[in-house]
Amino acid sequence: MIEFLQRQSRHLYPGYFAMVMATGALSLSLWYLDILFAAELLMYFNVFIFVLLLVLNGLRLLLNTRDFMKDLNDNGKGPGFFTLIAASGVLGSQFVIIKNMTETGFIFWLAAFIIWIILMYTFFTLIIIKRVKPLIDESVNGGWLLVVVSTQSLAVLGTLAANSTEFAEVMIFISLCLFLLGCALYLNIIAFIFYRLMFLKIEAMSLTPPYWISMGALAITTLAGSVLVLNGSGIVPELEIFIKGFTLFFWALGTWWIPLLIILGVWRHIVNRYPLSYTPELWGMAFPIAMYTVGTTNLSMALELEFLMIIPHVTIFAAVLVWLLIMAGLIIHHGKRLRN
């Protein structure tokens, strides 16, 4: 039995928690657009996925420690571990927004914040002190922006759950600092991604779905800034104009990414005929589309611009369609594996 579990968990994709991120973002999108039953249903499904992935990753850590640490020390795979933090933040936000369970949200935030501190400094230390380092075109991709996504997910959940604690002002301050840190990290990391895209040769096979995180990181940054404006206290009102401007800046940049990512997808799969098949990385494409819907909805409320709501009412169809297609791909893929 132990050998079977060891074999099954050895090659578990480190970024599989992106499935929780995508499902949670879609659930929140539906909730804000008053499709309440579907939003709650997806929330319960998300809890199941989250627990299942926790168990599988726990087994991998215990039974395949060497492979686990090897992935953590890998420039390409290592950022995938940050999906655990982002998934915790998104799921915790579901509990707060959909079920009004702020105490549960605080527990998720505290656990994710501790893991964020450990993982952030472990990963970057391992990457910095590594003796042999890969070239940029062999290591840097959109998945690196999961560092930003995880940071902003904590900013969102911290702001939402702050009022359930006795130290709300401290949590709001921490969330504000995390929001600003996430903004700075994005600007730093995206520079390397742009350099790779613009000045190094790009093959169709290298334009993997995680490049959509380039937009997804901006979408959740938009959400974090908007939530701070809508729910912030303490020092936040004094910085409201600054936060609004910064939030709109990142939303505009995220909106700019969408047509380019679609064009690159057409170039990859239609022009170059690269086969489209299910991989866990596809959840890195489902999350940004749904999160853009959530972020734009909250931006509309934060800036009091009702006409922006036209966008979520359109993008929700894309978010649902992409999530359903990827879920169908997952079921077919694992069905074939079971039959074989």
C-alpha positions as CSV (number, residue, x, y, z in Angstrom):
1,M,0.0,0.0,0.0
2,I,2.8,2.4,0.9
3,E,4.6,1.6,-2.3
4,F,1.5,2.3,-4.3
5,L,1.0,5.7,-2.6
6,Q,4.6,6.5,-3.0
7,R,4.4,5.8,-6.7
8,Q,1.2,7.7,-7.3
9,S,2.4,10.8,-5.4
10,R,5.9,11.0,-6.8
11,H,5.2,13.1,-9.8
12,L,2.4,15.2,-8.4
13,Y,2.4,18.6,-10.1
14,P,3.4,21.3,-7.5
15,G,1.0,23.8,-8.8
16,Y,-2.1,21.7,-8.7
17,F,-3.7,24.0,-6.1
18,A,-4.3,26.3,-9.1
19,M,-7.4,24.2,-9.5
20,V,-8.7,25.5,-6.2
21,M,-7.7,29.0,-7.2
22,A,-9.7,28.7,-10.4
23,T,-12.7,27.1,-8.9
24,G,-12.8,29.7,-6.0
25,A,-12.4,32.6,-8.4
26,L,-15.3,31.3,-10.6
27,S,-17.4,30.8,-7.5
28,L,-16.8,34.4,-6.3
29,S,-17.6,35.6,-9.9
30,L,-20.9,33.9,-9.9
31,W,-21.7,35.2,-6.3
32,Y,-21.1,38.8,-7.3
33,L,-23.3,38.4,-10.3
34,D,-26.1,36.9,-8.1
35,I,-25.9,33.4,-9.4
36,L,-25.9,32.2,-5.8
37,F,-26.7,28.5,-6.0
38,A,-23.9,27.8,-8.4
39,A,-21.5,29.9,-6.4
40,E,-22.3,27.9,-3.2
41,L,-22.1,24.6,-5.0
42,L,-18.6,25.4,-6.3
43,M,-17.6,26.4,-2.9
44,Y,-18.4,23.0,-1.4
45,F,-16.7,21.3,-4.4
46,N,-13.6,23.6,-3.7
47,V,-13.4,22.4,-0.1
48,F,-13.3,18.8,-1.3
49,I,-10.5,19.6,-3.9
50,F,-8.5,21.5,-1.3
51,V,-8.6,18.7,1.3
52,L,-7.8,16.1,-1.4
53,L,-4.8,18.0,-2.6
54,L,-3.6,18.7,0.9
55,V,-3.6,14.9,1.6
56,L,-1.8,14.1,-1.7
57,N,0.8,16.7,-1.1
58,G,1.3,15.6,2.4
59,L,1.8,12.0,1.2
60,R,4.3,13.3,-1.4
61,L,6.2,15.2,1.3
62,L,6.4,12.1,3.6
63,L,7.0,9.4,1.0
64,N,8.9,11.3,-1.7
65,T,10.7,13.9,0.3
66,R,13.7,14.0,-2.2
67,D,11.4,14.7,-5.2
68,F,9.5,17.3,-3.2
69,M,12.6,19.2,-2.3
70,K,14.0,18.8,-5.8
71,D,10.9,20.6,-7.2
72,L,11.1,23.3,-4.6
73,N,14.7,24.0,-5.6
74,D,13.8,24.1,-9.3
75,N,13.5,27.5,-11.0
76,G,10.7,26.3,-13.2
77,K,8.6,24.2,-10.8
78,G,9.3,25.9,-7.5
79,P,6.9,28.8,-7.9
80,G,4.1,26.2,-8.3
81,F,4.2,25.7,-4.5
82,F,2.9,29.2,-4.0
83,T,-0.5,28.0,-5.3
84,L,-1.1,26.5,-1.9
85,I,-1.0,29.9,-0.3
86,A,-3.1,31.5,-3.1
87,A,-5.6,28.6,-2.9
88,S,-5.9,29.1,0.9
89,G,-6.5,32.8,0.4
90,V,-9.1,32.3,-2.3
91,L,-11.0,29.6,-0.3
92,G,-10.8,31.6,2.9
93,S,-12.3,34.6,0.9
94,Q,-15.1,32.3,-0.2
95,F,-16.0,31.5,3.4
96,V,-16.0,35.2,4.3
97,I,-18.0,36.5,1.3
98,I,-20.4,33.6,0.6
99,K,-20.9,32.3,4.1
100,N,-20.0,35.3,6.2
101,M,-17.7,33.0,8.2
102,T,-15.1,35.6,9.1
103,E,-13.5,33.5,11.9
104,T,-12.9,30.7,9.5
105,G,-11.4,33.2,7.1
106,F,-9.1,34.4,9.8
107,I,-7.8,30.8,10.4
108,F,-7.1,30.4,6.7
109,W,-5.3,33.7,6.6
110,L,-3.2,33.0,9.6
111,A,-2.2,29.5,8.4
112,A,-1.5,30.8,4.8
113,F,0.5,33.8,6.2
114,I,2.8,31.5,8.2
115,I,3.3,29.2,5.1
116,W,3.9,32.3,3.0
117,I,6.7,33.5,5.2
118,I,8.4,30.0,5.3
119,L,8.0,29.3,1.6
120,M,8.9,32.8,0.4
121,Y,12.2,32.9,2.1
122,T,13.0,29.2,1.6
123,F,12.4,29.4,-2.1
124,F,14.2,32.6,-2.8
125,T,17.2,31.5,-0.6
126,L,17.5,28.2,-2.4
127,I,17.3,30.0,-5.8
128,I,19.9,32.7,-4.8
129,I,22.5,30.4,-3.3
130,K,22.2,27.8,-6.1
131,R,25.7,27.1,-7.5
132,V,24.6,26.2,-11.0
133,K,21.8,28.5,-12.4
134,P,19.8,28.0,-15.6
135,L,19.5,30.6,-18.3
136,I,16.5,32.9,-18.3
137,D,14.9,31.1,-21.2
138,E,15.1,27.8,-19.3
139,S,13.6,29.0,-16.0
140,V,11.6,32.3,-16.1
141,N,7.9,31.9,-17.1
142,G,4.6,33.2,-16.1
143,G,4.5,30.8,-13.2
144,W,6.9,33.0,-11.3
145,L,4.1,35.5,-10.9
146,L,2.4,33.1,-8.5
147,V,4.6,34.7,-5.9
148,V,2.6,37.9,-6.6
149,V,-0.8,36.0,-6.6
150,S,-0.1,34.4,-3.3
151,T,0.9,37.7,-1.7
152,Q,-2.2,39.5,-3.0
153,S,-4.5,36.7,-1.9
154,L,-3.3,37.3,1.6
155,A,-4.0,41.0,1.2
156,V,-7.5,40.3,0.1
157,L,-8.4,37.8,2.8
158,G,-6.6,39.8,5.5
159,T,-8.8,42.8,4.7
160,L,-12.0,40.8,4.6
161,A,-11.3,38.9,7.8
162,A,-9.8,41.8,9.8
163,N,-13.1,42.9,11.5
164,S,-13.5,39.4,13.1
165,T,-10.4,40.0,15.3
166,E,-9.4,42.3,18.1
167,F,-6.5,43.7,16.1
168,A,-8.3,44.7,12.9
169,E,-6.1,47.8,12.4
170,V,-2.9,45.7,12.5
171,M,-4.4,43.2,10.0
172,I,-5.5,46.0,7.7
173,F,-2.0,47.5,7.9
174,I,-0.4,44.1,7.1
175,S,-2.8,43.7,4.2
176,L,-1.9,47.1,2.8
177,C,1.8,46.3,3.1
178,L,1.2,43.0,1.3
179,F,-0.7,44.7,-1.5
180,L,2.2,47.2,-2.0
181,L,4.7,44.3,-1.8
182,G,2.8,42.4,-4.4
183,C,2.7,45.4,-6.7
184,A,6.5,45.8,-6.4
185,L,7.2,42.1,-6.9
186,Y,5.0,42.1,-10.1
187,L,6.9,45.0,-11.6
188,N,10.2,43.3,-10.9
189,I,9.3,39.8,-12.2
190,I,7.4,41.0,-15.2
191,A,10.5,42.8,-16.5
192,F,12.3,39.4,-16.9
193,I,9.2,37.8,-18.5
194,F,9.0,40.7,-21.0
195,Y,12.7,40.4,-21.7
196,R,12.3,36.7,-22.5
197,L,9.3,37.3,-24.7
198,M,10.7,40.2,-26.6
199,F,14.4,39.4,-27.0
200,L,14.8,35.6,-26.8
201,K,13.5,33.0,-29.3
202,I,10.1,31.7,-28.3
203,E,8.9,28.2,-29.4
204,A,5.3,27.2,-29.5
205,M,5.8,24.6,-26.8
206,S,7.3,27.1,-24.4
207,L,4.2,29.4,-24.3
208,T,2.5,27.3,-21.6
209,P,-0.8,28.2,-19.9
210,P,1.0,29.7,-16.8
211,Y,1.8,32.8,-19.0
212,W,-1.9,33.7,-18.3
213,I,-0.7,34.4,-14.7
214,S,0.8,37.6,-16.2
215,M,-2.8,38.8,-16.4
216,G,-4.1,36.8,-13.4
217,A,-1.6,38.5,-11.0
218,L,-2.9,41.9,-12.1
219,A,-6.5,40.7,-11.7
220,I,-6.0,39.7,-8.1
221,T,-4.0,42.9,-7.5
222,T,-7.0,44.8,-8.7
223,L,-9.2,42.8,-6.3
224,A,-6.8,43.5,-3.4
225,G,-6.7,47.2,-4.0
226,S,-10.5,47.4,-4.5
227,V,-11.2,45.4,-1.3
228,L,-8.9,47.7,0.7
229,V,-10.8,50.8,-0.6
230,L,-14.2,49.2,0.2
231,N,-13.3,47.7,3.6
232,G,-10.1,49.4,4.8
233,S,-9.8,51.3,8.0
234,G,-7.0,52.9,9.9
235,I,-4.4,54.4,7.6
236,V,-6.2,53.2,4.4
237,P,-8.7,56.2,4.1
238,E,-5.7,58.6,4.2
239,L,-4.1,56.7,1.2
240,E,-7.4,56.1,-0.6
241,I,-6.6,58.2,-3.7
242,F,-3.2,56.6,-4.0
243,I,-4.6,53.1,-3.7
244,K,-7.4,53.8,-6.2
245,G,-4.9,55.2,-8.8
246,F,-2.5,52.2,-8.3
247,T,-5.4,49.7,-8.5
248,L,-6.7,51.3,-11.8
249,F,-3.2,51.2,-13.2
250,F,-2.8,47.5,-12.6
251,W,-6.3,46.8,-13.9
252,A,-5.6,48.7,-17.1
253,L,-2.3,46.7,-17.6
254,G,-4.2,43.4,-16.9
255,T,-6.8,44.4,-19.5
256,W,-4.1,45.1,-22.0
257,W,-2.7,41.5,-21.5
258,I,-5.9,39.7,-22.5
259,P,-5.9,40.3,-26.3
260,L,-2.2,39.6,-26.5
261,L,-2.5,36.3,-24.6
262,I,-5.4,35.3,-26.9
263,I,-3.4,36.1,-30.0
264,L,-0.4,34.1,-28.7
265,G,-2.7,31.2,-28.0
266,V,-4.0,31.3,-31.6
267,W,-0.4,31.4,-32.8
268,R,0.6,28.5,-30.6
269,H,-2.3,26.1,-31.3
270,I,-3.6,27.1,-34.7
271,V,-0.7,28.6,-36.6
272,N,1.9,26.2,-35.2
273,R,-0.6,23.4,-34.6
274,Y,0.7,22.6,-31.1
275,P,-1.7,20.0,-29.7
276,L,-4.1,21.1,-27.0
277,S,-4.5,18.4,-24.4
278,Y,-5.2,18.3,-20.7
279,T,-2.3,19.2,-18.3
280,P,-2.6,20.5,-14.7
281,E,-1.0,23.8,-16.0
282,L,-4.3,24.6,-17.7
283,W,-5.7,25.6,-14.4
284,G,-3.3,28.5,-14.5
285,M,-5.3,29.8,-17.5
286,A,-8.8,29.3,-15.9
287,F,-7.9,31.2,-12.7
288,P,-7.0,34.6,-14.4
289,I,-10.1,34.8,-16.5
290,A,-12.4,34.2,-13.5
291,M,-10.3,36.5,-11.2
292,Y,-10.5,39.2,-13.8
293,T,-14.2,39.1,-13.5
294,V,-14.1,39.3,-9.7
295,G,-11.5,42.1,-9.8
296,T,-13.4,44.2,-12.3
297,T,-16.6,43.8,-10.3
298,N,-15.0,45.1,-7.1
299,L,-13.2,47.8,-9.0
300,S,-16.5,49.0,-10.4
301,M,-17.8,49.3,-6.8
302,A,-14.6,50.9,-5.4
303,L,-14.4,53.6,-8.1
304,E,-18.2,53.9,-8.3
305,L,-18.1,53.3,-12.1
306,E,-21.2,51.3,-12.9
307,F,-20.4,51.1,-16.6
308,L,-17.5,48.8,-15.8
309,M,-20.0,46.1,-14.9
310,I,-20.6,45.5,-18.6
311,I,-17.2,43.6,-18.6
312,P,-18.0,41.0,-15.9
313,H,-21.3,40.2,-17.5
314,V,-19.3,39.2,-20.6
315,T,-16.2,37.6,-19.1
316,I,-18.3,35.4,-16.8
317,F,-19.3,33.3,-19.9
318,A,-15.6,32.9,-20.9
319,A,-14.7,32.0,-17.3
320,V,-17.5,29.3,-17.0
321,L,-16.7,27.9,-20.5
322,V,-12.9,27.6,-19.8
323,W,-13.5,26.0,-16.4
324,L,-15.9,23.4,-17.8
325,L,-13.6,22.5,-20.7
326,I,-10.6,22.0,-18.4
327,M,-12.7,20.0,-15.9
328,A,-13.9,17.8,-18.8
329,G,-10.3,17.4,-19.9
330,L,-9.3,16.4,-16.3
331,I,-12.1,13.8,-16.1
332,I,-11.2,12.3,-19.5
333,H,-7.5,12.3,-18.8
334,H,-7.8,10.5,-15.5
335,G,-10.5,8.2,-16.9
336,K,-8.0,7.0,-19.5
337,R,-5.3,6.5,-16.8
338,L,-7.7,4.3,-14.7
339,R,-8.6,2.2,-17.7
340,N,-5.0,1.6,-18.5
